[in-house]
Amino acid sequence: MALLLPPARIKRGRASLIGGLATGACVLALWVAAAWELGLGGPTAAASGLVAAAVVAAWVRLADL
């Protein structure tokens, strides 16, 4: 008979959260700077940079568990 154990919960640390936020902020800054240098600055570039930064930040947050 199998022993039924409660599902294990992953404890997320503060360092993972801070690392994800810092990485997201850096991605956004680099995205905007690259768009500016390429002459693509504007609200569309900022919005797409925000999406890219959010995706990278979430990935770093989850990958750092």
C-alpha positions in Angstrom: 0.0 0.0 0.0 1.2 3.4 -0.8 1.7 5.9 1.9 -0.3 9.1 1.2 1.7 12.2 1.9 0.5 15.8 1.6 1.8 17.5 -1.5 5.1 19.3 -0.9 5.1 23.0 -1.2 8.0 24.9 -2.7 9.2 27.7 -0.5 10.0 30.7 -2.6 12.7 32.9 -1.1 13.0 36.7 -1.0 16.3 36.5 -3.1 14.3 34.9 -5.9 11.8 37.7 -5.9 14.4 40.5 -5.8 16.5 38.8 -8.5 13.5 38.5 -10.8 12.5 42.2 -10.2 16.1 43.4 -10.7 16.5 41.4 -13.9 13.2 42.6 -15.2 14.2 46.2 -14.6 17.5 45.7 -16.4 15.8 44.1 -19.3 13.4 47.0 -19.6 16.2 49.5 -19.4 18.2 47.7 -22.1 15.2 47.3 -24.3 14.3 51.0 -24.2 18.0 52.0 -24.8 18.2 49.6 -27.8 15.0 50.9 -29.2 16.1 54.5 -28.7 19.4 53.8 -30.5 17.6 52.1 -33.4 15.2 55.1 -33.7 12.2 52.9 -32.6 11.4 54.8 -29.4 7.8 55.5 -28.5 4.9 53.9 -26.6 4.9 50.8 -28.7 8.6 50.1 -28.0 8.0 50.8 -24.3 5.0 48.5 -24.1 6.7 45.6 -25.9 9.7 46.2 -23.6 7.5 46.0 -20.6 6.0 42.7 -21.8 9.5 41.3 -22.4 10.7 42.5 -19.0 7.7 40.8 -17.3 8.3 37.5 -19.1 12.0 37.5 -18.2 11.4 38.5 -14.6 8.8 35.7 -14.2 11.1 33.2 -15.8 14.0 34.2 -13.5 11.7 34.1 -10.5 10.5 30.6 -11.3 13.8 29.2 -12.5 15.5 30.3 -9.2 13.4 28.1 -7.0 
